[in-house]
Amino acid sequence: MEKTQKQVPTEVDKKGKFIRQKNRFATPFGSEPGELPVEAGRYRLLWAAVCPWAHRSVIVRSLLGLEDVISLGTASPMRPKIDRVDWEFSLDKEGVDPVLGIQYISEVYKNADPEYAGRPTVPVFVDIKEQKAVNNDYFTLTNHLETAWAPFHKENAPDLYPEHLRDEIDALSDVIFHEVNNGVYKCGFARSQEAYEEAYDVLFARLDELEQRLSTKRFLFGDFITDSDVRLYATLARFDVAYYSAFKANRNRIVDFPNLWGYLRDLYQTPGFGDTTDFEAIKIHYHLSNHIASDDQKSLNILPKGPDTSNFLSAHNREALSGNKEKFLVHKGK
């Protein structure tokens, strides 16, 4: 049978470096003119459990108690075997999202912009009534959920983006994005030895710095979980099961970093983190499915048996670094 040739968007520069595409829909949520209105039941958040960008929005949605306010649609970890990069709803009955009635995520992108030619990405907020993508700006989505969506937060919701730390959180999150979150992709999708080794060195230099930072702090900013921890978690949780081998980010595993490993287990064992983490889906996607990368990088379609992830539930003893028993700073007035 003739193999379908996939149209792969060009996201690599002349030196072989991976350059991630920009987000097309970035209108913020809010009450000002031109902003997306914050309304319960108006939007559906589409994600795939494999995607770190999408996962962090789902974690924050859970932590803030927005599950009944913003519905969730889940795409398959396997890319569809069609002539483009896309996500499909093959996990759902009859292969369509039960709320939007769509087969592919690209449909809501085309509904919003018939000329859209980029990769349809997750996460994406969809206006249910109009069935069109309205925001796929993964970099700011968690911040919107933490601020604009505050009227719908559950009682005693955590303050993941405390006002007095926002500048510091934003600065660290920017570093984590470029050097860790996207850093593993720069390794995996590099098209030259030089680009790969540069990304590899930057990635592990930053992980070494974070390992040191977490030697004296339970979380990135001390005693309480913040938005930056959510962003770092999404990459660390995927590291040993996917990035280490599939993306050749193989100087160390996270289990080889005492502080990062304890920190990762601490977060995993926190409701909202581990219960939204699907290791099997992650392994299937990164080892068997099509990415932006070409199929010739796959290992003969063999799914790795390991690693053992039961150790994520082992004791971490990170409480000793904190003066508080609670992991969250609670919103004032909640």
N, C-alpha and C positions, 0 to 999 in steps of 0.2 A: 504494500500500500504506500502510495506516495505521501511523504511527510508534509504537513502544512507548514509553509514558511511564515513565521511571525514577523509582523512589521514592528521593529523595535525603534522607539523614539531615540533620537541622538541626544544623549546627555553626557557626552565625553568630549573633552577639549583636545587640542592638537597634541598635547603632551600625554594623553592617555588618562587624564584625571576625570573622575566622575563629578559632574556638575548637575546637581538635582534641579529639576524644573521648578519654576515659581508657581505658587498657588494662584489660580484664576479667580476664585470667588472669596473675597476677604472683607465684605461688608460687615462691620461689627454689630453686635446685639446691643440694644439700648432703647432709650425713649426719645432721642433727639431725631430731628428730621433726617431722612435718608438712612437711618439705622434699622436693623431688623427688629421688629417688635418682639418682646419677651412674652410669650403666651403659652400656657399649658396646653398640651395636645396638638399644637400647631406643626411641630417639627418631628421628623424621624431621623435619628442618628444612624447612619450606615457604617458598618465596620467589618473587619475581618480579624478574627482572634489572633492571627499570625502577625499583624502589623503593629509595630511599636508606637507609631504616631497615633493610630486609632486607639490602641490599648490605653494610653494615658487619659484620653477623654472619657473612656468607659470607667476607668478607676475613679476619676473625679466625680463623674455622674453618680457612682455608687456611694462614695464617701459623703457626698452632699445630700443624698436622699432624693435624687431627681428621677428615679426610675419610673415613677407614675406620671411624670410631667413631660419627659422626653422619651419616646419609644425607641426601641433598638432593633435594627435589622442586621442579620449576620450573613456575610458572604462566605463561600467555601474557601478552604485553604488552598485548593487547587485552582490554578488559572484555567479558564476554558480553552479548549483546543480550537481556536479560531484565528483569523488572520490579523489580530490586533491584541494588544495588552489590555486586559479587562478583568473584572471580577464578576462572578455569577452567583445566583442564589440556588444552587443545586442541592443545598441542605434542606430547603423548604419543599413542602408538598407541591408537586407538579412543576418544581423548578422555578418558582416565582416568589418574590417577596409578598407575604400575605397582606400587607397594608398597601403597598404601592403597586402591586401587580406587575412588577418589572422582572425581566430575566437577568439583565446586565446592569451594573452600576452606571455604565456609560450612558444609559438612557436618560437619567436625570441630568447629566451634564449637557447632553444634546437638547433636552427640553429647555434648559436655561440659555444655551448658546448653540444654535444649529451649526455654527462654524467651529466649534471647539475641536481642536486637533491634538491636544495633549493627552497624557495618560489620565484616565479617570482614577482618582486616588481615594483612599479612605484615610481618615474619617471624612465624612461629608454630611452636613446638615441639609435636609431636604424639606421644603415646604410641602406638606402632605396634600393640601388642596390643589396646589398648582403643579405638584410632582416635578419640581425642578430643584437643582442644587442651588443653595443660597450661600453656603460658607464651607470651604474645604481648607481653610487656613489653619492647619494642625498646630502651627507654632503658637497661635493666640487662643485657640478654642478653650483650653482649660482655664485660661484667665477670664474669658467671657463667662464660663460656668461659675467661676468663683466670685464674680463681681456683679455683672448685669443680671444674672439669674438668682441673686440673693433672696428676692421675695419668695421664691419657691423652695429655698433650702429647708431641710428638716430641722426640727428643734434640736438645739445643741450641735448644730453642724460645725465641723472643724473649720478654722480659718487657715486655709492653705496658702493664702496670699496676703498676709498681714501688711497693712499699709506702711508701717514703719520699716519694713524690710523689702519693699517692692523693688527698689533700685538695685539692691544687692542680689535679690532673687533673679531679676532680669539679667543682670550681668553674668551670674554664674550659669544660668540656664543657656545663655548664648554660647558660652564656652563649651558646655556639655553638648549642646547641639552640634557645633562644628567639629569638635574633636572626639566625641564619644558616640552620640546618637547617629550622626551622619558619618562619623569616622570609620565605623565598621563597614559601611557601604562603600566608602572611598577605598577601603582595602579590597572588598569583594568585587567591586565593579571596575577596578583599575584596568586599564588596557596597555600598561607599560610597566616594566619592572621598577623604573624610577618612581612612577606615581604610586605604585603599591607600597614600596618601601618607605616613602615619605609619609604616607598616611598611617602605615603601621607604626612608625617611630613616634608620630604625634599622638596616636591613640594610646599607646602604652605609657608614654611619658605622662599623659593626663591621668590614666588609671593609677600610676604610681603616686601622683600628687593627691588624688582622692583617697587612696589607701592611707596616706599619711594624715590627711585632714580628718578622716574618720577614726583615727587612733585615739583621739581625745574628745570626739563628739559623737553622740548616739546617731544623730541625723546631720544632714549637711549644714543646718543652721542651729544646731544645738539639741535641745530637748524635744522639739516638736517637728512633726512631719510638715513639709511645705511642698509647694508646687514643684520645686527643683528636685525633690526626692522622687516624686512621681515620674518625672522625665528620665532620671537616671535609672530608676528601677526597670522601666520598660526595655532598656538595652541590656542591663545586667541579667535579667531573667532569661533572655534569649541567648546569652553569650556562649555558655558551655554546650547547650543543646544544638546550636546552629552556627553562630558566627565563628567560633573557634575553628571548626573544620570547613564549613561551606564557604566562608569568606576569608580563609587563611589568616585569621587573626589569632595566631597560635603561639605567641611567646609564652603566655600563661593562660590558664583557665581562671575563672573567678574563684573557684574553690582553693586556688593557690595563694590568694590574697586574704590573709586572716581577717582583716577589718572589713573589706568589701564583702567577703563571704558572710560574715556575721551580720552585717548591715542588710544584705540581701535577704537572708532568712528572717530577720526581724520584720522587714516589710512584707515578705511573702505571708507570714503568719498573722498579718493584720487584715481584718475583713475589708474587702474592696480590692485587695491586691492579689493574693493567692487564689481566691475563689473566682477571679476573672482571668486567670492565667491558664492557658490550654497548651501544655507542652506537646501533646501529640499533634495538634494542628500546626504548631510552630515547626516541628520536625518535618512533617509532611510537606509543608510549603517550601522551606529552605533547601530541603534535600531532594525533593521530587518534582515540584511544580516549576513552571516557567516564571522567571522574573523579568527584569529589564535585561538581565544577563542572558546569554545565549544558552541553548540546551546542551551544548557540548561541554559545559562545565559540570553537568550532573554526573554522578558516579554510577552509571549504568542502571539508574532507577532503583537502586537498593536503599531502603530506609535503614539508617543506623539503629542498632538495637539499644544502644545506650545514649547518654549516660543515665545512671540511676538518679531519679529526681526525688526519691523518698527522703533523701537527706535534707531537703528544704524544710522539713518539719523538725529537725533536730534542734536541741537547745543552742541558743546563741549568746546568752548572758550579756546582751548589750545594755540591759537596764542599769548595769553598774556604772555606765558613763553618764547617766542622767540623774538629775535631782528630783525628777517627777516620775510618778507611776504612769501617768497618762501620756499617750503618744501625740495628742493633738491639743493645739491651742483652740479654744472654743470662741466663736463669734461673740463679741460683746453684745449684750442685750438679747441674746437668743435663749 
